Amino acid sequence: MFRPLSVFWGWRFSRAKRRNRFISFISVASIAGIAIGVSALILGLSAMNGFERELENRILSVLPHGQLTAAKGPVNQWQSMADRLEGSPGIVAVSPVVPLEGLLSRGDKLKAVQLQGVVPEDEARVSELKPYLNGASLAMLRPGERGLILGKAITDQLGLTVGDSVSLLLPSPGSDGFGSPRRHRFTLIGILSLGGQLDSVLGYTHLQDAQELKEMNDTISGFHLRVTEVLAADQLTMQAAMGMPVGFYVSSWMESQGNIYHDIQLVRTLMIVVLLLVMAVASFNIVSTLVMAVNEKKGDIAILKTMGAGPWQIRGAFVVQGMLNGITGILIGGVLGLLLATRLSDLVAAIEGMTGHRFLNPDIYFIDFIPTEFHWADLWLVTGSALVLIFLATVYPAWRAGKLLPRQLLGEA
């Protein structure tokens, strides 16, 4: 079977028993460093993928991608505008909305809320709430019944369960927030459980109930929009608003939640840079290992050159020796990173259970657990980067070995 001499020599050099045990120690240390760097980078990238997934599946599936708010009072004939908006490029769903800003009161407990008065079937196309409603649905909101769907943090704060009554304190229509508030009785029909900050701010009621309380007749305050490209929500929402016969203030999820997306990207970039530097430091241990290996193998190099081995064959042998150490570290780190990345959420939950400390406080972060999502592309990126660093680390010692002359080596021997 054909086997290049450089590969064969490099394989023999790496397996040969070393006289200097310190070289073996540095070799093991370099393998361990590369393995730790590879596994840590895979683990970090998987966590960032998990945060992006949760941002998309939780926040961006529930919150409207874009929002239009009437600039000059309530909007009449909104049905035709909704049809026109749905015909705009990039807009896949439109829902009319009337917000209700007030205080929820139960006993001596108060909670400020901003409820959304919506048409259930329209809002269901914009916001995918059903997976988080624990058996309830937006369709349970019916006109005239004054039903409420509230986030779990709100219901916990007020001590509410499904079927309980709660009072909503609203300013009198036309009072501009001054004067005695009016008290309106609502019934809790569903609890929204997302597991993060949104549980403390989201609430829904039927559009007609909101219109009645604000004495708006059949007018609305604006629209919720769902777009095809979430990262282009600003442009698509603005483009849709430009074609409307009345003026709208334009906003998107990027204004309220965009900082989370940018933070994730920033942390991902910093993590890649820092952990690549860690792998670079570990790879430079290979330089030390090979330099000492070259000194130890001077007699072998002299014999091989005397027998006709060329400089590039000698260089290739030491490149192979260094790469074998690096590949061993990459394989160990890759397998370890894969196993940890797929079980990261469970491992963190177990650590939280043992220590009693939560790493993510839902009052601060948009989720209350460490998510993970392994991508094979990340594995190839990490291993490819590590291979390049390891190859660069082998260049100088291998080049030095190839320049040695037999008479110099035999003279030193």
Secondary structure as the mmCIF struct_conf table of DSSP 4:
data_model
#
loop_
_struct_conf.conf_type_id
_struct_conf.id
_struct_conf.beg_label_comp_id
_struct_conf.beg_label_asym_id
_struct_conf.beg_label_seq_id
_struct_conf.end_label_comp_id
_struct_conf.end_label_asym_id
_struct_conf.end_label_seq_id
HELX_RH_AL_P HELX_RH_AL_P1 LEU A 5 ARG A 15
BEND BEND1 ALA A 16 ALA A 16
HELX_LH_PP_P HELX_LH_PP_P1 LYS A 17 ARG A 18
BEND BEND2 ARG A 19 ARG A 19
HELX_RH_AL_P HELX_RH_AL_P2 ARG A 21 GLU A 54
HELX_RH_PI_P HELX_RH_PI_P1 LEU A 55 ILE A 59
HELX_RH_AL_P HELX_RH_AL_P3 LEU A 60 VAL A 62
BEND BEND3 LEU A 63 LEU A 63
BEND BEND4 HIS A 65 HIS A 65
STRN STRN1 GLY A 66 ALA A 70
BEND BEND5 ALA A 71 GLY A 73
HELX_LH_PP_P HELX_LH_PP_P2 PRO A 74 PRO A 74
STRN STRN2 VAL A 75 VAL A 75
BEND BEND6 ASN A 76 GLN A 77
HELX_RH_AL_P HELX_RH_AL_P4 TRP A 78 GLU A 86
TURN_TY1_P TURN_TY1_P1 GLY A 87 GLY A 87
BEND BEND7 SER A 88 SER A 88
TURN_TY1_P TURN_TY1_P2 PRO A 89 GLY A 90
STRN STRN3 ILE A 91 ARG A 106
TURN_TY1_P TURN_TY1_P3 GLY A 107 ASP A 108
STRN STRN4 LYS A 109 VAL A 118
HELX_RH_AL_P HELX_RH_AL_P5 PRO A 120 VAL A 126
HELX_RH_3T_P HELX_RH_3T_P1 LYS A 130 TYR A 132
BEND BEND8 LEU A 133 LEU A 133
TURN_TY1_P TURN_TY1_P4 ASN A 134 GLY A 135
HELX_RH_3T_P HELX_RH_3T_P2 LEU A 138 MET A 140
TURN_TY1_P TURN_TY1_P5 PRO A 143 GLY A 144
BEND BEND9 GLU A 145 GLU A 145
STRN STRN5 GLY A 147 GLY A 151
HELX_RH_AL_P HELX_RH_AL_P6 LYS A 152 LEU A 158
TURN_TY1_P TURN_TY1_P6 GLY A 159 GLY A 159
TURN_TY1_P TURN_TY1_P7 VAL A 162 GLY A 163
STRN STRN6 SER A 165 LEU A 170
HELX_LH_PP_P HELX_LH_PP_P3 PRO A 171 SER A 172
TURN_TY1_P TURN_TY1_P8 PRO A 173 GLY A 174
BEND BEND10 SER A 175 SER A 175
TURN_TY1_P TURN_TY1_P9 ASP A 176 GLY A 177
BEND BEND11 GLY A 179 GLY A 179
HELX_LH_PP_P HELX_LH_PP_P4 SER A 180 PRO A 181
STRN STRN7 ARG A 182 LEU A 192
BEND BEND12 GLY A 195 GLY A 196
HELX_RH_3T_P HELX_RH_3T_P3 GLN A 197 SER A 200
TURN_TY1_P TURN_TY1_P10 VAL A 201 VAL A 201
STRN STRN8 GLY A 203 HIS A 206
HELX_RH_AL_P HELX_RH_AL_P7 LEU A 207 LEU A 213
TURN_TY1_P TURN_TY1_P11 LYS A 214 GLU A 215
TURN_TY1_P TURN_TY1_P12 ASN A 217 ASP A 218
STRN STRN9 ILE A 220 ILE A 220
BEND BEND13 SER A 221 SER A 221
STRN STRN10 GLY A 222 VAL A 227
BEND BEND14 THR A 228 THR A 228
HELX_RH_3T_P HELX_RH_3T_P4 VAL A 230 ALA A 232
HELX_RH_AL_P HELX_RH_AL_P8 ALA A 233 MET A 242
TURN_TY1_P TURN_TY1_P13 GLY A 243 GLY A 243
BEND BEND15 MET A 244 VAL A 246
STRN STRN11 PHE A 248 SER A 252
HELX_RH_AL_P HELX_RH_AL_P9 TRP A 253 GLU A 296
TURN_TY1_P TURN_TY1_P14 LYS A 297 LYS A 297
HELX_RH_AL_P HELX_RH_AL_P10 LYS A 298 THR A 306
TURN_TY1_P TURN_TY1_P15 MET A 307 GLY A 308
HELX_RH_AL_P HELX_RH_AL_P11 PRO A 311 THR A 342
TURN_TY1_P TURN_TY1_P16 ARG A 343 ARG A 343
HELX_RH_AL_P HELX_RH_AL_P12 LEU A 344 THR A 355
BEND BEND16 PHE A 359 LEU A 360
TURN_TY1_P TURN_TY1_P17 PRO A 362 ILE A 364
BEND BEND17 TYR A 365 PHE A 366
BEND BEND18 ASP A 368 PHE A 369
HELX_RH_AL_P HELX_RH_AL_P13 TRP A 376 LYS A 403
HELX_RH_AL_P HELX_RH_AL_P14 PRO A 406 GLU A 412
#
